[in-house]
Amino acid sequence: MKVVILCGGLGTRLREETEFRPKPMVPVGERPILWHIMKTYAHYGHKDFILCLGYKGEMIKDFFRNYHWNTTDVTLRLGLKPQAIFHSKHSEEDWTVTLIDTGLNTQTGGRLKRALRYVDEDTFLFTYGDGLIDSDINQTIAFHRQHGCLATVTAIRPIGRFGELAMNDDKVSSFREKPEKEEDYVSGGYFVLNKSVERYIEGDDTILETDSMERLARDEQLRAYRHLGFWQCMDNYRELEMLNGMWASGQAPWKVWKD
């Protein structure tokens, strides 16, 4: 199943990094967060990717154009007939990556609409280039096929970023560090979509989250797959540091693949 990933935003809330590179290329460990996202999909058998480029998209093109060169040992034979001999393989050799320019200022819905011409099947996977998850992608697909609607979103329960205080005037009666709001689900940004969602996207100015998804919900064409495991976006420097800390410690919940 094809996987469409949005990679074109400016990433203004992570300006410390995105001033120099697109947000999906910000590293977690030694590889871009985009690579981690793609490894998750590939683990479940989905290795045909469509990347929607925009801001500094040439850096993403360079990364994949030189992927073999930068990930294996190589011997160079110089001269009039130069030759490069690669000495090792990598587990990404069966990936297919389509890189498309979706414009600098195109909104999320518009980027998706531009990508749909490269989607042949009726059902495809869709996500953003800045969120990590340990959800079983194939279970989400099975859920999507079962309910028969046009769209499925993976719903997650985010952990609060700050301690929660119960107060009586200015007196603190309890303190819950980083509480989990069990009653609230939010979009985890991982979707299974039917190609017919295109009719809910008008053009480049369509914002997928506040326009298309709301209309799909009103038409009862949007269902939620509840995921109670790990999920974390990378919206700011604190979250970037947290993800890198998890990876460095060997305790990265999203690493469902084997080396």
PyMOL commands that set and color helices and strands:
alter all, ss='L'
color gray80, all
select helices_A, chain A and resi 12-18+23-25+33-43+57-65+67-71+108-118+137-147+195-200+208-218+237-249
alter helices_A, ss='H'
color red, helices_A
select strands_A, chain A and resi 2-7+27-28+31-32+48-53+74-77+83-86+96-101+123-128+131-133+151-156+164-168+171-176+186-194+222-227+231-233
alter strands_A, ss='S'
color yellow, strands_A
deselect
rebuild
show_as cartoon
